Amino acid sequence: MIILTEARMTDALEFLTDSDEKLAQLLSDVERAEWKAKLTKQMVFVHLTGTVADREANASVAPETQAAFEEYFKAVAAYNALRNKRATESILIECWRSVNSSRKFGGIH
């Protein structure tokens, strides 16, 4: 159970403030990794022979393509983890505000 204190709310605010640039960097990492993964697949594709369908399939399962997409998925996971943590901290702040408002008007002691 989370205890809603002013100190905990302050920590949440500090976390949100301190993680703004990190979240932006992680989003940039996601976009960069996606671009690299697609480029890797295309580079494999152009060096293969056969029908377009065969080349597409073989490019998709090529080790270098798989490795590039694995990096992309890791970047997505890191971005989502921080985004979710920020959402949780925002909810905590809203809860603290609600409880504090209720206290102010005599609803909670």
VOGUPA-914964 format. One line per field, with one value per residue: residue in three letters; x, z, y of N, C-alpha, C, O, CB in turn; residue number from 1. Coordinates in pm, whole numbers, plus 50000, padded with zeros to 5 digits. Atoms other than C-alpha are relative to their C-alpha. Glycine has a CB too. Example, Ala and Ser with C-alpha at 12.3 -4.5 7.8 and 13.67 -1.06 7.14 Angstrom:
REM residues 2
resn (Ala/Ser)
neast (50089/49918)
nup (50000/49994)
nnorth (49881/49881)
caeast (51230/51367)
caup (50780/50714)
canorth (49550/49894)
ceast (50090/49923)
cup (50000/50073)
cnorth (50120/50109)
oeast (50194/49974)
oup (50066/50090)
onorth (50118/50220)
cbeast (49901/50041)
cbup (50125/49858)
cbnorth (50003/50046)
resi (1/2)
***
This chain:
REM residues 109
resn (Met/Ile/Ile/Leu/Thr/Glu/Ala/Arg/Met/Thr/Asp/Ala/Leu/Glu/Phe/Leu/Thr/Asp/Ser/Asp/Glu/Lys/Leu/Ala/Gln/Leu/Leu/Ser/Asp/Val/Glu/Arg/Ala/Glu/Trp/Lys/Ala/Lys/Leu/Thr/Lys/Gln/Met/Val/Phe/Val/His/Leu/Thr/Gly/Thr/Val/Ala/Asp/Arg/Glu/Ala/Asn/Ala/Ser/Val/Ala/Pro/Glu/Thr/Gln/Ala/Ala/Phe/Glu/Glu/Tyr/Phe/Lys/Ala/Val/Ala/Ala/Tyr/Asn/Ala/Leu/Arg/Asn/Lys/Arg/Ala/Thr/Glu/Ser/Ile/Leu/Ile/Glu/Cys/Trp/Arg/Ser/Val/Asn/Ser/Ser/Arg/Lys/Phe/Gly/Gly/Ile/His)
neast (50084/49925/50045/49995/49944/49947/49864/50013/50046/49883/49913/50063/49978/49858/49978/50054/49913/49868/50004/50049/49901/49974/50109/49980/49887/50045/50084/49906/49937/50099/50011/49872/49990/50095/49941/49887/50052/50058/49888/49929/50081/49991/49865/49996/50090/49941/49890/50054/50054/50126/50118/50013/50054/49891/49901/50062/50003/49863/49947/50065/49946/49853/49949/49974/50130/50054/49924/50038/50134/49989/49959/50119/50094/49942/50020/50143/50023/49942/50085/50128/49979/49991/50129/50094/49961/50043/50145/50028/49967/50102/50121/49974/50014/50143/50061/49959/50076/50139/50006/49969/50117/50104/49961/50019/50142/50054/50049/49909/49921)
nup (50000/50007/49907/50068/49916/50078/50042/50114/50112/50043/50073/50130/50082/50037/50099/50128/50048/50034/50106/50127/50108/50017/50079/50137/50055/50026/50120/50111/50015/50064/50141/50064/50009/50102/50130/50025/50025/50135/50094/50001/50078/50140/50050/50020/50111/50131/50030/50018/50133/49998/50016/49899/49879/49938/49948/49884/49891/49956/49936/49868/49904/49999/49865/49978/49988/49870/49897/50005/49942/49856/49942/50007/49894/49872/49990/49972/49862/49911/50011/49935/49855/49942/50023/49903/49867/49994/49987/49862/49914/50024/49929/49858/49973/50005/49880/49887/50012/49964/49855/49934/50018/49910/49863/49988/49986/49888/50038/49949/49884)
nnorth (49882/49876/49898/49871/49894/49888/50039/50093/49919/49922/50095/50026/49880/49996/50104/49953/49893/50053/50102/49944/50014/50144/50055/49952/50076/50138/49998/49986/50131/50088/49962/50032/50146/50044/49965/50091/50134/50001/49985/50128/50093/49959/50029/50145/50028/49968/50092/50134/50031/50072/49916/49895/50063/50076/49906/49934/50097/50027/49879/49988/50097/49993/49971/49858/49935/50039/49928/49859/49987/50024/49872/49915/50041/49958/49856/49980/50041/49899/49881/50027/50012/49865/49935/50055/49951/49860/50000/50039/49887/49898/50046/49980/49857/49969/50057/49916/49875/50029/50024/49874/49915/50052/49962/49856/49973/50075/50133/50103/49951)
caeast (50000/50127/50104/50020/50248/50371/50725/50612/50430/50744/50947/50697/50721/51099/51094/50871/51089/51412/51291/51161/51480/51540/51195/51264/51598/51435/51175/51456/51626/51306/51278/51647/51633/51324/51493/51806/51603/51411/51730/51904/51619/51630/52007/51973/51687/51883/52164/51933/51816/51484/51130/51032/50832/51130/51368/51125/51085/51458/51541/51294/51457/51818/52027/52128/51766/51659/51936/51839/51474/51574/51750/51436/51219/51461/51437/51056/51060/51288/51073/50749/50892/50980/50656/50456/50653/50583/50213/50212/50382/50129/49842/50002/50020/49655/49555/49753/49583/49242/49308/49460/49160/48922/49116/49097/48719/48676/48602/48905/49086)
caup (50000/49911/50183/50039/50208/50099/50086/49855/49634/49624/49520/49242/49118/49123/48933/48664/48638/48630/48373/48102/47897/47956/47817/47511/47461/47491/47230/47003/47066/46966/46642/46562/46633/46418/46130/46167/46178/45862/45688/45787/45642/45320/45289/45332/45083/44800/44827/44800/44486/44399/44385/44576/44822/44880/44926/45164/45372/45382/45467/45758/45915/45845/46165/46116/46067/46375/46581/46462/46550/46890/46960/46848/47088/47374/47301/47298/47632/47794/47666/47783/48126/48190/48035/48260/48570/48488/48450/48790/48952/48791/48930/49274/49257/49155/49441/49688/49556/49593/49947/50045/49903/50096/50416/50353/50329/50622/50432/50561/50893)
canorth (50000/50343/50604/50943/51193/51530/51388/51107/51359/51573/51268/51201/51559/51544/51216/51365/51673/51475/51221/51456/51454/51082/51002/51216/51039/50697/50792/50902/50567/50386/50579/50532/50159/50118/50299/50084/49763/49851/49960/49636/49433/49633/49590/49214/49209/49374/49117/48815/48639/48480/48608/48918/48704/48473/48764/48936/48621/48549/48910/48897/48591/48684/48694/49056/49159/48965/49127/49475/49418/49279/49610/49791/49587/49657/50029/50010/49825/50085/50371/50209/50129/50493/50619/50386/50489/50854/50776/50605/50903/51138/50930/50941/51320/51342/51112/51323/51637/51477/51355/51688/51873/51647/51714/52085/52070/51833/51513/51320/51349)
ceast (50089/49938/50020/50047/50049/50140/49994/49955/50115/50097/49944/50020/50144/50032/49950/50089/50134/49999/49949/50096/50032/49890/50013/50114/49959/49908/50086/50071/49908/49994/50127/50013/49904/50056/50115/49952/49942/50109/50079/49925/50009/50137/50018/49920/50068/50113/49953/49953/49871/49883/49996/49950/50108/50104/49947/50002/50140/50064/49943/50062/50152/50049/50023/49870/49939/50070/49960/49861/50000/50042/49883/49903/50053/49981/49854/49970/50053/49914/49869/50013/50005/49868/49897/50030/49957/49849/49959/50026/49898/49870/50016/49982/49853/49926/50032/49921/49856/49983/50024/49883/49886/50029/49970/49852/49932/49949/50084/50082/50135)
cup (50000/50097/49932/50097/49910/49948/49879/49875/49945/49922/49861/49906/49953/49893/49863/49939/49950/49882/49866/49884/49973/49915/49854/49933/49968/49879/49876/49972/49930/49850/49922/49980/49896/49860/49965/49967/49859/49894/49988/49915/49851/49941/49977/49875/49865/49962/49978/49856/50017/49979/50112/50132/50073/50064/50125/50121/50055/50068/50141/50104/50005/50140/50027/50012/50136/50112/50003/50060/50150/50072/50000/50114/50139/50022/50032/50146/50098/50000/50075/50151/50065/49983/50102/50142/50017/50017/50144/50096/49983/50072/50151/50039/50000/50122/50122/49998/50043/50150/50075/49990/50093/50144/50025/50025/50102/49967/50055/50114/50002)
cnorth (50124/50100/50135/50108/50111/49967/49906/50075/50083/49911/49973/50118/50009/49895/50045/50108/49946/49903/50052/49974/49854/49937/50043/49923/49857/49993/50014/49867/49901/50029/49964/49849/49945/50027/49905/49859/49989/50011/49870/49899/50033/49967/49851/49964/50021/49905/49856/49981/49921/50095/50103/49940/49920/50092/50070/49906/49974/50121/50015/49908/49999/50039/50149/50080/49971/50076/50147/50020/49971/50128/50098/49966/50036/50150/50032/49966/50106/50127/49979/49988/50138/50075/49952/50047/50146/50010/49965/50116/50112/49965/50022/50148/50040/49946/50086/50131/49980/49980/50130/50097/49957/50036/50147/50035/49909/49862/49887/50059/49934)
oeast (50187/49817/50130/49970/50068/50177/50073/50003/50129/50152/50019/50051/50171/50107/50019/50117/50183/50103/49936/50057/50055/49918/49991/50103/49998/49914/50059/50091/49952/50000/50119/50055/49937/50049/50125/50008/49966/50103/50118/49986/50022/50146/50083/49965/50057/50148/50034/49931/49842/49902/50064/49999/50118/50150/50021/50039/50161/50142/50012/50067/50212/49986/49993/49864/49887/50005/49947/49838/49918/49991/49865/49853/49975/49952/49827/49896/49986/49890/49827/49923/49941/49825/49821/49939/49911/49800/49868/49947/49863/49804/49923/49925/49809/49837/49944/49876/49798/49891/49954/49853/49819/49938/49922/49820/49809/49886/50032/50125/50216)
oup (50073/50096/49889/50180/49790/49837/49786/49765/49824/49820/49764/49788/49837/49800/49762/49820/49845/49822/49772/49781/49858/49828/49764/49815/49864/49803/49774/49856/49848/49768/49808/49873/49824/49772/49851/49880/49789/49791/49878/49834/49768/49826/49880/49793/49776/49844/49950/49783/50125/49943/50214/50239/50196/50175/50221/50232/50176/50162/50232/50222/50077/50205/50136/50086/50203/50206/50111/50132/50223/50179/50095/50183/50227/50133/50113/50212/50197/50104/50153/50225/50168/50074/50157/50219/50124/50090/50199/50186/50081/50129/50218/50143/50087/50175/50203/50103/50113/50211/50171/50086/50153/50220/50132/50100/50110/50052/50076/50108/50091)
onorth (50132/50122/50169/50156/50093/50006/49919/50046/50098/49954/49964/50100/50041/49921/50027/50106/49987/49878/49974/49921/49816/49855/49962/49886/49803/49896/49951/49830/49821/49938/49919/49803/49850/49941/49858/49793/49891/49944/49831/49829/49943/49924/49811/49884/49936/49897/49768/50077/49869/50211/50091/49976/49927/50067/50090/49946/49972/50106/50062/49943/49919/50122/50198/50178/50060/50122/50206/50118/50027/50159/50174/50056/50069/50193/50121/50038/50137/50187/50065/50029/50161/50146/50033/50077/50186/50095/50025/50142/50179/50052/50066/50179/50115/50013/50114/50178/50063/50035/50160/50169/50040/50069/50186/50128/49905/49798/49777/50174/49962)
cbeast (49904/50001/50077/49863/50114/50003/50076/49899/49884/50072/50014/49849/49963/50088/49930/49857/50024/50059/49914/49977/50128/50009/49864/50031/50118/49928/49897/50104/50042/49859/49972/50118/49972/49864/50050/50092/49893/49899/50093/50019/49855/49973/50105/49945/49876/50051/50101/49885/50104/49983/49870/49904/49882/50068/50037/49855/49937/50086/49966/49853/49951/50052/50129/50086/49905/50014/50151/50002/49903/50101/50119/49929/49973/50150/50042/49913/50067/50145/49972/49939/50130/50115/49950/50001/50154/50045/49936/50084/50141/49974/49972/50141/50078/49938/50048/50151/50006/49951/50104/50127/49953/49986/50150/50050/49933/49893/49995/50094/49927)
cbup (50122/49855/50138/49940/50091/50086/50117/50033/50043/50122/50079/50018/50079/50125/50042/50019/50111/50120/50045/50015/50036/50137/50056/50000/50098/50123/50007/50030/50135/50064/49988/50084/50137/50018/50002/50122/50103/49984/50044/50144/50046/49986/50098/50124/50009/50000/50111/50099/49915/50132/50001/49951/49964/49896/49893/49968/49952/49880/49916/49987/49966/49893/50023/49886/49888/50021/49974/49855/49928/50028/49920/49864/49991/50004/49869/49905/50028/49958/49852/49945/50029/49934/49856/49995/50020/49874/49900/50040/49969/49849/49970/50036/49896/49872/50023/49995/49856/49926/50043/49939/49854/49985/50023/49873/49866/50059/49852/49887/50133)
cbnorth (50000/50057/49992/50036/49947/50128/49932/49886/50091/50063/49868/49971/50126/49977/49870/50054/50102/49931/49886/50150/50076/49929/50046/50151/50001/49944/50116/50110/49945/50017/50150/50053/49936/50071/50147/49996/49963/50115/50114/49947/50003/50150/50052/49924/50087/50144/50003/49973/49918/49924/49913/50111/49907/49910/50104/50042/49868/49958/50125/49969/49862/50102/49925/50055/49954/49849/49987/50051/49906/49885/50059/49984/49851/49964/50070/49913/49863/50033/50032/49874/49922/50078/49973/49848/49987/50074/49901/49878/50052/50016/49851/49952/50083/49943/49855/50028/50054/49875/49894/50063/49997/49849/49972/50070/49984/50075/49989/49946/49975)
resi (1/2/3/4/5/6/7/8/9/10/11/12/13/14/15/16/17/18/19/20/21/22/23/24/25/26/27/28/29/30/31/32/33/34/35/36/37/38/39/40/41/42/43/44/45/46/47/48/49/50/51/52/53/54/55/56/57/58/59/60/61/62/63/64/65/66/67/68/69/70/71/72/73/74/75/76/77/78/79/80/81/82/83/84/85/86/87/88/89/90/91/92/93/94/95/96/97/98/99/100/101/102/103/104/105/106/107/108/109)
***
